[in-house]
Amino acid sequence: MLLSEIVAHLGSGIVGTHKLFDSEVTGVSEHSKDVRRGFIFCALRGKKENGESYIKEALALGAVCVLVGENAVLDASQSAIISKNPRKIMAEISKMLYGDCLCEMKIIGITGTKGKSTVCEYLREALLSVGEKCVSIGTLGIRGPIRSETKINNTTPPSTVIYRTLRDAYEEGIRTAIIEVSSAALTDYRVYGIRFDTVIYTGFSYDHIGKGEHSNMREYFSSKRRLFTDYGASVAIVYDDGEPSRKISYGIDEIIRVGENKYDEAYISDITSLPTGSAYRFSGRVVRISLGGRFNAINSSLALCAAMRLTGLAVDSFLPSLLRTRVSGRCEHYTLRGVNLLIDYAHNGESLREILTYVRRACFGRIIAVFGSVGERSQSRRRELAIVAEELCDLSVITSDNPGEEDAYAICRQIADCFTDMRLAKIITDREEAIRYALSVARAGDYVLLLGKGHEAYQLVGRKKIPFSEREIILSLGAVPNG
């Protein structure tokens, strides 16, 4: 596609030399190091970095022109598309270059405060188990039978990555895609231009309020609702959490409610914890899954509903898949010298309560939790974590969790100061040391929970991403996977 065609479609002006108008545009990227000859480089201003700093590098690598915001400072020699909303324009350019295939694909979007990754993985595995090739894009990365499985930095990657992935998947014969859609993604136009066939709602609760996130719960909910109002979905599969689920799905043609209300279209009941997983009844059929807890029963049932709706197959077709599916960093069970170990991504008050309640039902010994709170995020989350941990744990080892540019000890101190009995909390900022300490004081029959990192194999310290894997640490100490 010629640059002149793109500019004409966008209705945007271009500054600088027009001799490039007849240049062929071969790609688009917001990362200068990914730029190749013929690319448009999107020089976006982020919270920590300004993409305009990399314009010269991108042009030297062969970029045809750059996309910038209205306040960008450019050299006279630099050609640029200038927009009031460069993120939206980036999505439009991505769709023009990579999006011809979308009309032939079924695209499923998943949103909600928690559970997106679990639903995504259960649904992906369920579809694959009946021969439905699909690709998934989310917290656990880009997964599916495409050229390579790729890690990404956010739950929902930039529009350039999404559109390229969909195009690559289509070229390899894949016609179904599952995308985790965060509230930030909807605010930043990362899925702009995509028509979703089916949208899934996992529930709504307090989180992501504070500096750099949402200003209040109304704004947070409104951003999520956009997936149901602005992207053309005709089917909504929603966890029935009462008023939020009714509000978010209002106006959708077909709504399938999943929950523990007998009037729900998909009624789940008799949720039972098992030694390595759980079981429940789904519209009368017994379903067994490898993940424990009521929340995972709900997540898997949402995926089950979606798989049935997309394929037209009955419940029994997916039961073996549900039992086999493991989700990285979610309720991962290990044992070490009689001590039960569990790795889980729980990182706010509500998710902490859910995982601790599940473990308390199975645990005859003590519960020792190792956790922290991410830096540069909601301060109120730290108080929630402390309140729940003090209520449900016998000992909390408070440690670092992606402190970023905040002081790790200060974050730990904020959590600890919310305990009423400091004998129940100990601060060890070095996370590996904290894990080793928790294991050193644990006895056979106790549970040690490593919470907050889940699937992550790194720590963010300052602006550096440092390799760090809880799984590797405990395996090196002799831990054995359980189940």
C-alpha positions, 0 to 999 in steps of 0.5 A: 500500500502506498503512503499516499493511499494511507494518508488519504484514507486517514484524512490526515496531513503530512509534514515534510517532503512529499516525495515519499508519497509514492513509497510502498509501506510494508509495515508499522511498528511503535518500536524503533528496533523493529523498523524495517525499510518501508515501515511507518514508525509510531513515535508515541509518548508513553508514561515513562518514555517518549518515542520521539527520542527514537525517530532518527534511529527509525528513519536510519533503519528505513522508515518511510515516515513517522506518526506523532502527536500534535506536540511533537518536535520535528526536524525540518527534514523529517516527514511525519503524519501528525494526529490528535490521537496517534494511538487510534491512528496507529490502529487504523494503519495496522488494520489497513496493512494487516487487517484484510483477513478479519472478515473471515475470522471469529474473534473472541474478547475477554475482559474483567478484573480477574480471570482473563488469562485462565478463561483464555487458556481453558477456551484455547485448549478446549477448542484445540481439543476438538480440532479447532485451530486458534491463536490466543493473545494475552498475559501468558503471551501469544500462543497457538500453532503459528510461527512462534509463541511470543511473550508480550509485556502487557495483557493486551499488546499494542495494536500493531502486534495484535493485527500482525498476529491475526494476519500471521494466524490467518496465513497459517489457516487459523480462523479463530482468535482469543484476545484478553482485553484490559481496560487500559487496552480499550482506553489506548485503542489497542483493539480499535477497528476489530469486530468481536463476534463474542465477548466474555465478562469474568467479573468486576471488582475494585482494582486499578484505581490510582496514579497511572491507572483509572481515577475512579470505579465509574471510569474503570467500568466504563472503559471495560463496557466499551468492549460490549458497546463499540466493537460489534459483538452479538454474543456476550457470555457473562459471569453473573455477578449481579448488577455489573454483569447486567449493566455491562451486557445491556444491548447485546443480542444474545446473552448467556449468563453463567453463575450460581443462580438457578435462573442463569442460562448456564447454572453451576453448583456443588463446587467441591475442592479436591486435593489437586483441583476441583469439581462442580456441576455444570447444568447437571453434568459433573466437571473436573478441573485441575485448578482449585477454588470457586473462582476457577470453577467459574472461569472454566465454566465461562470457557466451556460455554464459549467453546460450546457456543462457538462449535455447537458441540455438547459439554461432554466433548470438552470434559477431557480437555478441562481436566488436562488444562494447566494454566501457568502461574495459576494454582501451580501445586508442588511439594517439598519435604512434606510442605505443600507449595503453591504458585499463584498470580493473586495480587490484590485483596479479592484474589488473595482472599479467594486463593487463601480460602481455597487453601484453608479448606485443604490445609491442616497445617499453617499457611505461610504466604510470600507476597508484595505489591507492585510499584507505581500502582494503586496504594489502596491495594497494599492495605487490602493485601495486609487485611486479607493476609492477616485474617487468613494466614498464619505468617506473611513474609512481605517482599518485593514484587516488581517495585519499578522505580519505587523503593522496595522496602517502602512498599513492604513497609506500607503493607506491614504497617497495615497489620494490627499484629506485627508478629504475623508479618515479616519483611524480607525485601529480597524475594528469593531470600523471602522464599527460602525463609518461608520454606525454612520455617515451614513444617510438613503439612503446612502450605507455603504460597508464593503469590503475585508473580505467577507466570512471570519470569522476571522482576521489574526493578527501576527500569530494568527487567531482571530474570527471576523465576519462582518456579526455577527457585523451588525446583532447584531446592527439590520441589516436585510438581504435584498433579 
